[in-house]
Amino acid sequence: MLTFDSIMAMAVVAVIFAIGDFVSEKTRAIISMLFVAVVLFMIGFWTGLIQTDVFATAGISGIATVMVYMILINNGTLLNLREFLSQWKTVVLGLVIVIGGGFLMFVIARIFIGQNLAVAIVGPITGGWVSAVVVNDAIKALGSPDSLKLAGVLATIIVAVQGIIGSPLASVFLRSEAKRLVKGYNAGTVKWTRTVFEGDEAAQTAVVKKKLIPPLAAKYQTPFVLLGKACLVSLLSFWISNLTGGVVHRYVVCLIMGVIAQEIGFLEHDVMKKSNCYGIGLVICMVSILVFLTAVTPQDVLSLLPVVLGAFVIGLLSMFVIAAVP
């Protein structure tokens, strides 16, 4: 096994993610960056080319949780509340599918794969990488017992292969919807309504002026100032979550606080990118769902493949059934 110092460990992690991103771009995200990273890291761990403490050696593990807060705050700043409310039917439909489909998925899955693995699949299938982080955080909070090791690995693999299954399905449905809209437009039954955010600079400027806190002058919008403000919102989110006794998960609070902070003008839109921290932040966040791969064996992965396939079958059927109701 190669011995890594911190810079070599960081280089290995960064290069693997770079390869994953390259493959993702070439395959139009059908093969996700995370999938490639998972495969390369597992091969590296199994062959001894990568030491299992590579993330700690690179200095990433210690700040991974904090960076998840920051990225979720940033995701909140990407949401436009007015547009969000105008699409309330889509929002309600999405919530019904996630909650109802997730519950039905859990009830069915626990019969076949047991409660622990059933819990591990629901979040990542209905959500994404943040859901996998939540699963892994819960396992760590219990002391990372061996009995739950496969649950953490399963959550990671589910997120990694989502694109391979989800992207072709999404493509089929989106293409069908696009054809329906074009046909309706040509027939005069579908009308386009432009919003103020589609090229109307005057309207956008008016919206910005209505914010409670005026934007900082450009010369003050430095990476240090932007990052400092995002950290303050993250801290406030952490406190609010603690006030609820953890009933409202801190990641959920971060997302909500990101929306609020952007709406009142305290945070800028896409604040992490403007502070030039988004790229490294996302790399660090991915480590949060890769840590369980360090202890996984080829036999573990082979035993989970039928579970992964079954999870997506159960998950898709559950969501389709629930979606048909509303």
N, C-alpha and C positions, 0 to 999 in steps of 0.2 A: 504494500500500500504506500502510495506517495504521501510524504509529509508536507502539509500546506502551512505557510505562514498566512497572515491576515490578507495581504494584498493578492497572493496567489489564489486563496480561497474566494475572495471577492471576484477576481477575474474569471474563475471557473463558473461561478453562479451567473455572472453577467453574460458570459459568452453563451451559456446554455439557453438563457432566456432570449438572447439575440437570435440564436438558431431557430428557436421556437417561433419567434415573431416573423422571421423570414419565411418559414414554412407556412405559417398562418396566412401571410399576405399572398403567397403563391397559390394557395388552395382556396382563396377567398373565404377564409375563416372556417371552412368545413373541418379542417384539422386545426384545432386550436393551439395557441402558443403553450397553454398549460399542459395539453396532452403530450406535446413533444418534450417539454421540460420533465414531466413525470417519467416518461420512458427513458430519457437520457440519464436522469438522476438514479433511477432504479438500476439501470445497467452499470452505472458508475459505482454504486454502492455494492452491488453483487460481485463485480469483478475486482473490487479493491482499488480501482483507479481514482475513486473519490472517497475520502474519509467521511465517516458518518457524522462527524462534528463540524462539517464544512460550514454550516450556517452560523454556528457559534463562533468559529474561528474567524469568519468574515465580519463578525460584529453585528450581524443582522438580527439575530434572535431577540436580543434585548430590547430593540425598539420596534419590533414588528407590530405589537399590539397598539402602540401609540400611533404608528403610521396608518393603521386601519381606521382609527378615529379620523385622522386628517383626510384620508381619501373619501370617507363617507361624508364628511363635511363638504368636501369639494363636489361630490355627487349631488348633494342638496342644492348647491349654488347653480347647478345646471338646470334645475327644474324651474319652469316659469309658472307661477301660481295661477295667473289668469288663464293661460292655455290649459293648465291642469284642470281647473274648474270647468272650463268650457267643454272638456272632453269627459265629463263626469260619468257618462254611460259606459265608456270604455274602462274607466277606473273601477267602477262598481263591478263590471263584468270580470275584470282581472282579479279583484279581491275575492269574488265568489268562487272563481275557478281555483285560486291558490288555496283558500281556506277549505272549501268543500272538497276539492280534489285531493288536497293534502290529507284531510281526515279520512276520506274513503281509501286512499292509497295506504295509509297506516293500518287501518282495520284489516284490509286484505293482506298486506305484506306480512304482518306479524304472524299470520297463520302459517306462512310458508318459511319465513326466515328468522322468526323470533323477534322479540320486542326491541332489543338493542340495535340490530341492523335495520329494522323497520324505521326506528327513530332517525337513524343516520341517513337514510335515503330521502326522506320527505323534504327536508329543507333544501338540499342541493338540487333536487329535481325541480321543485317549484320555484326555487330562487336562483342562486348562483354561488360564486366563490365566497361571498360574505356568509352565506348560510353554512358553507363547509367550515369556515372559521369559527362560527358559533358552535358547531358540533365538536370541533377539536378543542375549543376553549372549555367546553363542558367536561370533556374527557380529562383534560389537564387538571381541572378543578377537583376531580375525583382522585387525583394522584396517578393518572395514566395507568390503570391496572391492565394487566395482560389480557384480561377477559374483554376489554373494550378496544384493544389495539386494532383489531380488524374493522371495527366501526369507523375509526378515524381514517383508515386507509380506504375504506369503501366510499366515504364522503368525498375524499380527494379524487378517487378514480371517477366517480359519478360526474363531478364538475369537469374533469379533464376530457371525458368523452361526450359531453353534452352536444358539442358542435357537430360531431360526426353524425349523430342521430337527429338533432334538432334543426340544423341548418337546411338539409334537404327538404324536411317537412315544411319549415317556414317558407322556403322558396316556392314550393308548390302552392301553398295557401295564398301567399302574397301575389304570385303571378295570376292566380284565379281572381283575386280581388281587383287587381289592376285591370284585367280584361273586363270585369263587370263594370268598373267605373268608366272606362273608356267607352264601352258600349252604351252606357247610360248617358254619358256626356254627348255622344254623337246623336242619340235619340232625343235629347233634350229633357230627359228625366232626372239628370244629375247636374247640379249647378255648383260651380266653384265659388267659394267665398274667401276672399283674401283677408288675412288678419293684419293687424298693425305691425306684426313682426316679419312680414314678408316684403322687405324692400322699402318700406315707408319710414325713412330716416327721421322725418319730422315727428311722426307719431312715437317712434322709439325714444326720441329725445324728450318728448313730453312725459312719457312714462317714467323715464329716469328722474326727471325733476320732481315727480310726485313722491319720491322716496323720503322717508323720515330723516335719514342721515345723508347729507350731501356727499357726493363722491370726493375722495381726496384728489388734490391736484396731482397731475401726472408725475411731477418730480418727487412726490412723496410715496408713490406707489412702487417702492423698491421691494426686492425679494424679502428683505428683513422685515419690513413693515407688514407686508401681506402675510408672510408666514407667522409673524407674531399675532396678528388678528385671528388667523385660523386656529392657532394654538389656544387662544383665549376662549373661542367658541367651543373647542374640544373640551377644555377644562369645565366650562359651564355645563356642557352636555353630560359629562361624567358626574358632576354634582347633582344634576336633576335626576339622573338615573338612580343615584344612591338614595335620593329623597323618596323615590317610589319603592325602595327596598329591593330594587332589581326586577320589579314586576314588569316595568317597561325597559327592555334591554337597552344597554348603553349605545349599541350600534343604531338602533331605531331612533333614539334621541338625537344622535349625531346627525342623521339624515334630516330629521325634522328641523333641528337647529340650523343646519346649513341653508335650508329653504327660507327660514325666518330671517336669518342674518343677511341673506342676499336680498330679500324683499324689502327690508327696512333700510338697506344701503350700507350696512356695516361691512359686509364682505362683497368683494367683486365677483362677477360671474367667472366661473372656472378659475378660482383663486389659486389653486395649486399649480396649474400650468403657468399662470402669470408670474408666480414666484419661482418658476423654473425648478420645481420640486416634484412634479407629477411622475416623471419617469422613474426616478430612483424610489419614490414612494410606492409605486405599484410593484416594483421588483421586491421590495421589502415585504409588502403585504402578501405576495404569493408564497413567501417562506412560511407564513402562518398555516398554510394548508399542505405544506410539503414535509413537515417535520416527522410525521408518522412513517414516511417512506424509509427513514433511516433504519427502522427495525423490521421492515417487511421482508419476507423471503419469497422466492419464486413460487413455492408451494402455496403460500398465502394468496398470491395474486391469482394463480390458477383456480384456487377454491372459490375466489370471489367472482370470476368471470360469469358463471351461470347466474349468480345473484345480481350482478350489474344488468345483464340482459333482461332478467325477470323484473327487475326494478323499473326499467324503462317501459316494458310492456304494461305492467300494472299502473305505472304513473300516467302514461298516455291515455290508457283506457279510462282511468278514474277521472282525468281532467276533461276528456271528451264527454263522458256521461254527465258530469256536473255542468259543463258548458251548455249542453243541450237544453237545460232547464230555463235559465234566464234568457 
